[in-house]
Amino acid sequence: MSEAQALRPELRDPIARRRLAWAISAIVLLWPLGRLAEFHPAVLLDPANAGVMGNFVRGFLPPAADAEFLRELLQATLQTLAIATAGVALAFVIAVPLAILATRSLSIAALGPADGRWRGRVLRQGVRTVMVLARSIPEIVWALLFVRASGLGPAAGVLALAITYGGMLAKVYAEILEAADARPARALLQAGSGRIAALCFGLLPLAAEELVSYTVYRWECAIRAAVVMGFIGAGGLGQLVDQAIKGFVPGQVSSISLVFLALVMLAEAISFVLRKVLG
Amino acid sequence: MSVHRGRRAAGLACLAVTGLAVIASFGFLAVDFGGLFEAQARHRMASFVVEFFPPDVSPAFLRQVGFASLQTLAVSLLGTLIAAVAGGLLALPAAGRFGRLPKWAARSMLNGLRSVPELVWASLMVLAAGLGPFAGALALALHTTGVLGRLFAESLENASPVPETALRDLGAGPVARFLYGTLPLIAPQCLGYVLYRWEMNIRMATILGFVGAGGLGQMLYFHLSLFQQQQAATVLIAMTLLVLADDALSGRARRALSAQTH
């Protein structure tokens, strides 16, 4: 900056000091961060590592396409889809009763002074805690535990999805149901109908569309999750990628990645159609 | 009326297809769910669960877990920061600021980065950078660059062009036009996206260690492999606490941010 500019107040940055302070504190914070994460970009250029990676990347083309591998790939793809679908189906079965229990709009005690008021609140809180705990451990950790506990293959993936997605679906179902206008359901309850009838005729007509589209979205996520869970031995595409990377067969890695890309696009297309038809 | 009936038929068809898909899935996997609940399997499962108690809370081990938790946080933050910078750089061409060809190239690159799951990136990065947290940070950075780049590009495209046109008419250069015209408009939204991805990356960083990329995941995998269930239990508790804290704080941060921008 030249002398003349420095003297002209309109060219001086009015928050220069604040910017400097931010920059310094960012560097001070980043330093230990880099140390903790062992940030050493130089290892990427290390001839040994770079050579290994270079060979691997060069091997991506052409993608592996021999008949035996393709058969294995098809099997793994179907398995991944089946894990995701079965997992979400079980999660749905778990989530529906939890969501109904947790929804305040369906509380009969909330209508007015009643004996069960306190009990209902405790029950709802308990159900919510269960949902949070089921959700807060990632599905792949559940899968790892199941694999280690019982040596299950794909079934571990299904159970893991059922638990985490059960918690997630229940939480969001309850939120959607509570966001809907509670008056029809309340009117039905006040007229003496049961909770299930109030749900079916009072709440569902208002919330069905959103419930369906969220479920379909979760199925889409479940496909990704099912791929990832293969890495710890729960079958499907993930297990195939893991084997291909560890066995150093880059052509197979690229074939599997292409299938994975196609699968994600297919799931997006299917959920688009489903939402259109049902929405 | 016939429209109604058509919709109803379509809905029933969807329901039927879904039902068939679910039955086919269970059939294909041929999971013996009955066997899971047989006495022997139940017994094995129960004894496995019992082995987790009591969790190892010796000070030395807690220190290790604390270090791994910090490392997990550092990996997630570093990965997200690298991704924010790289995503920002790629978003400019992806929003079509440098013409058609760069736009297409940047978009395909972002799509490619995004479509590979973090764990696959992580096991590739373990090849490229060796075992350890750096591989995890790189893996998060690669996937998140794809996600953030696309989100940034969308905000750029949706931002009002008026400030930039005004600056251009005043004779400002392209860099100044972007920095003072468009960037302030999209900065809060982009910051929101970065925070949101950071939140997701904290969860992700806890499990990247399964393929050898450091942090809590690596510890969990290690101790479970050695059948040290009590140590594994402590790591699991740390993971849960990290995720719960992440949930609580991110919700609060997002509310504060949206209160500031609206």
Interface residues (C-beta under 8 A of the other chain):
Chain A: L30 P32 L33 G34 L36 A37 E38 F39 H40 V43 L44 N49 A50 V52 M53 F56 L78 Q79 L81 A82 I83 T85 A86 A89 V132 L133 S136 I137 P138 I140 V141 L144 L145 R148 A149 S150 P154 A155 V158 R224 V227 V228 F231 I232 G238 V241 D242 I245 K246 V253 S257 F260 L261 V264 L274 V277 L278
Chain B: R7 A10 G11 A13 C14 A21 V22 A24 S25 F26 F28 L29 V31 D32 F33 L36 A41 R44 M45 F48 V49 L70 Q71 L73 A74 V75 L77 L78 L81 S115 V116 P117 E118 L119 V120 S123 L124 L127 A128 A129 G130 G132 P133 F134 G136 A137 R203 T206 I207 F210 V211 G214 L220 Y221 L224 L236 M239 T240 V243 L244 D247
